[in-house]
Amino acid sequence: MVRKKPWIRRKAGTALLACLLSLVGVLPAAYGQSLTLESLETKDLLLLNLSTNDPELKNYAAKVYLNAAEYHRNKFGWDPGEQVTFLFFDFQDAGNAAAGILPRQIVNSQAAPPDKTFESFPPIDPVYGLMNHEVAHLATLGIQGREEKFWSTVFSGKPQQTSAHPLSIAYAYLVAPRSAVPRWNSEGIATFLDTWMTVGIGRGQGGFDEMVFRAMVRDGTPFFSNLAAESVGSKLDFNTGTNAYLYGTRFMTYLAYQYSPEKLVEWFRRDPGSKRYYADQFEQVFGEPLEVVWQHWIKFEKDYQSKNLTDLRVYPLTQGESLSNDTVGWMSRMFLDETTNRLVGGMMYPGVVSHIARFRSSRASARTCTTSRVR
């Protein structure tokens, strides 16, 4: 059963479908393989599958989405109010996903497995993990109270903010105030929830995040404030978005530990009597301004990691050896070439073309790093 939608949304959906149909005609010639556009529709979901993978994969993806949607409905009282569009692709070697709520609620996902280097993605079913995360975005950013539903009716839909029309920012806030949040907020709660839904297997309790904050305390690196994490923190972030996940997830975990998971969920709900703006709702739920509790978390984190470092220093460290006198930038996973006894891996450094580097012991040669560019 297809429900009628306001003309604004119907027009957007028609344009999207036309774009996808054009891709079906263009991409096969470019990639030398046949592509088909399949659809699967329920009362709550319209899944468009543009993939060369197993046709049964779309059925599984739809089930995973519906399972995640039901979970977040129960947890947050979220009502999508429309069919959610789910675009399922297979165009890349590494999987990823994204979600948006304006002007329509939409999720797009790549079918390939995500990169698990540095434990930045949990070792679980990738489709399951991605859907738990992306549907959490729909629920926490798109949740509406009575006021927001009223304005959605007035506008016959949900206006999307654009830089060409600054007043649209106010219109978007009227229908979706919880979307006006810093990225550490949206990514933090989504990552916390996808870890919760997999019984603790995820970035919310991952070794990589733990290592980062322990190293910051050891080195005396200043912590960003909640405002700086969104401004200068995003500019200094070499791998775009990493600080949003790191700071946001760690802060959400602190709130759940210090106050309870139920309090954390209450912050993101839009129940009668709740505040529209996320910072106002925070103060109502936790009893103190967000900036104050953020500083409480930083103190807690420093004390916690200092204790961990004290425990670790009981054991002697393995003596290391510097393999390069230069900064090598972002590194891939390293592999040992047993024939030459060298480490081989990919390097990416600002201003330098990405390349393969080989490292050998400084005792073997005065030149500690030799590289060959990728062609």
N, C-alpha and C positions, 0 to 999 in steps of 0.2 A: 504494500500500500504506500503510495507516494503522496505526501501531504503537500498542499499548496503553500507556496512561499511568496513573500513580498516580491514585487517586481525587481527591486534592487538586487536581491540575492539571486533571483532567477536569471537575471541578465549576466551576473558574474559567473554563475554556474555554466551558462551557455557558452560564454567566451572561453572558459577553462576547458570545456569538452571539445570545442572547436580546435583549440590549441593542441590538445592531446591527439586528436584525429589527424591533424597535420603532421605531428611527429611520427605517427604510425607510417605515413607515406614517405617521409624523408629519411628517417634513421635507418631503415633496412638497407638502402643503397649505400649509406655511409659506413655501416658496420658489416656489410656482406652477410646478413642473416635476416631471417624473417621474424617480425614482431607482430604480436596481436594485442588488441585492447579487449580485455574481458571485464565484466562488471558483476558484482554481487551486491544485492540490495536487501536490507531489512528495514523495519520501521525506524530504527535509530542509526543506520549506517548505510552509506553508499561507498563501496570499495571499487576502485578502478585499478585494474591490474595490467600494467604494461611491462611484461617480463618474458624472458626466454626460459625461465626455470620450470620446474615441475608444476603443472597446472593445479595440483592439489595444495600447493603452497598458499595460494590465495585463500582457500577455505580455512587453513590453519591460522593465517594472519587475521582473518575476520573473527575467529573464535577468541584469539588472544586479545584482540581489541575489545570485544564485547565483555570479556571477563574483567579486564582492567576498568572499563567504564562502569560496570556494576559495582566494583569495589569502591571507586571514588564517589559514586552516587551515595552509597551507604556511609562513607566516611565524612563527606563534606556537605551532603544535602544538595549536590550539584544536579541541575536539570539542564541538559543541553538546549532544549526547546526547539530542536531542529535535527535533521539528519546531519551527522558528521561525515564529511568527505575524507576518505582514506585513499591516498595515491600510493601505489606499491610499484616500485621500479626495480630494474636490475641492469643499471648502466655503469656501475662502478665496481672496482675490486674490493673496496672497503665499505662496510655498511655504516649507515648513519641515519638519523631521522630528525624531523623538525615539526613543530606544531604552531598553529596560529589561530587566533579567535576572532579577528576582525578582517573583513566584514562577515566572513563565515568561519565556522570552526572546521579546521582542516588539519590533517596529519599526513606527511609524506615520509616514506621510508624506503631505503635501499635494502635489497634482499641479501646482499653479501654479508658475511660475518664481520663485525667491527674489529678494529685493531686492539689487541689486549696487551700491548707493550706497556711495561711499568705498572701493570695492574690497574690501568685507568678505565677498564671496563670489566665487569664481573664475569667470571668463567661460567656463565649459564647460557641457556638458549637465547641467542641474540634477539630474535623477534619478540620473545616474551619480555626480556629486559628492556628493550627499546619502547615497547608499547606501554609498559608500566610507567616509564618515565614521561613519555610524550602525552599520555592521557592525563597524567598528573598536572601537566601544564594547562590543558584544557579546563580541568576542574578548578584549579587554584586561580588562574588568570581570568577565566570567563564566567566564574560564578556570579550570579545576580540575586539581589534582594528585590523587594517590592518596588523600590524606587527605580532601579535599573530596568526592570521589566516594563514599567510605565513608560520610560523614555524610549525603549525599543519599540513600543507600540506607536508612540508619537512620530518617530522617525521611519516607521515601516521597515525596520531593520536595525543594523548596527553600523553606524558610520565608521570609516577607518580614517585615522589621522594621516595627513599628508603635509609635506613641507610647503607645497604650493598654496595651501589654504590653512594658515595657522589656527583659525577658529575651529577647525575640525578636531583639534586636540581637546577642546572643551566638550564637543559633541561625543567624542570617543570616551571621555571620562564619565559622562553621564550614563552611558550604557555599560561600561566595563571599567569601574574605578580600580579594581584589583590588578588590572593590566599595567597601571602606572606605577610600577615598582622597579627598583634596580635589579640588574641581572643576577646579582648574588642571591637575591631573595627568591626569584623564580627557579633558578637552577639548584639552589640549596635545598628547597623543599622537595623538588622533583627527585633529586638524587637521594635524599633521606627516605622518601617514600618507596622508590624502587628497591632500595636496600631492605626496607621494612617488609616489603611484599615477597622478598626472596629469603626471608628468615635470616637476615643479617649478612647475606652474601652480596656485597656491592661496595661501591666507593665510599659509602657512609662509614664503613668499618674497614676500609682497605689499607694496606701497608704503605702505599705511595703517599697518601695524605698524611698519615702519621709521621712518615719520614720527613716530609717537607717542614712541618711545624716543629719537629724536634730539632732539625738542622737550623731553623731560624732562631730558636732559643739558644742553641749552642753558640751560634755565630753572633748573637746580639743583634740580629736583624729587626728593625722596627716593624711592628704590625700596623697595617692600614686601619684607619677608622672606617666606620660603615660608609661614610661619604667618600673617603679617599679610595676605598676598594672599587667604587664605581667610576671614579674619575681617573686619578693618576695610576691606580692599580691596573686598570684596563689598558692604559697606554704603555706601561712598562712590561706588560705581559707578552713574553716572546711568542708563546703558543696561544693565539687569540682565545680568550674565554676561560683559560685555566684558573685564574684567580677567582673568578665568579664561582666556579665549582668548589675550589679549595675553601675559601672563606665562608661561602654560603652554607655548604654542607657541614662544616665544622661548627658553625654557629647554631644551626638547627639541632645538631646532635647535643650540643651543650644545653640548649633549652629543654630538650626532651629529658636529659639526664638530671638537670637541676630542678625542673618544675614538673615534668611528666609529659609523655607523648600526647595525652589528651589535651593538655594546655596548648601544646604546639598546634594541634589540629584546630582548636578553637580559634586561634589567631587567624587562620585562613578561611574559616567558615563565614557565611553571610547570613547569620540568623537574625530574627527580629531584635532590635536593640544594639546590634553590632555597628561599628563605625565603617564608613565607606573607605576612608583613606587607610592604607596599610599601617602607617606609623601610629595613627590615632587608635586603631584597633589593637595594636601591640600594647600600648600603654594601658588600655582598658583591661586587657587579659592578664598582663604580667605586673601591673601596678607601678611600673617605672618607665620612663622614656626609653626608647630604643637605644639612644646614644649611651645612656648610663649602663644598661645591661650589656651592651657590646663591650664596654670597658671591663665589666665584671668577667666576661668571657676571656678577654685577653689576659687578665691576671690569673684566672684559673688555668688557662692553657700554659702559661709560663711556669707556674708552680708545678703543674702536672708533668710537663716535659723535663723540668729541672730534676725532679725526682727520678724520672726514667733515665736521664743521663747519669745521675749518681749511681744508680744500679748497674748501668752498663760499664761504667769505669772500673768496676770491681774486676773485670776481666781484661787482660792485656789485648791491645790491638795488634792485628797482623801488620807488619811493616809494609807500607806501600811504596811504589816507585812511579814517579811521574813519567809518562810516555810522550808527552809533548810540552814544549815550552810556550806554546801558543794556545789561546782559547779556541776550542774546536766547534762551539755552537751547539745546536740541537743534534743529538746523536740517535741513530737507530740502534736496534739490538746488535751486539757485537758477536762475531763468529771467529773461531780459531782456525787458521790455515795451518794444519799440522805439517805440511811439507816445508813451510818456511818459518814455522813457529811465530807467526804474526797474527795480531787481531785485525779483523777486517770489518768495516761497517760504513754506513752512510752518514754524511755530515751535511749540515745546513747552517750557514752563518750569514748574517745580514751583509749584503754587498758582495757576496761570493757565490758563484754558481754551485748548486748542490753537486756533491761529488762523493766518490768512494775513497776512503782513507785506509791506509795500512799502518799499524803501529808495531814497533819492535822495541826491545829493551835498549835503554840508553847505553848499557854496557857493551852491546854488540856494535853500536855505531854512534858517532857523534850526532848524526842526523836521526832524530827520534821519530819523525813522522813523514812518510812519503804518501802522496796522493795521486790519483788518476781521475780525471773528470769523466762524468757520465755523458755519453754522446746520445 
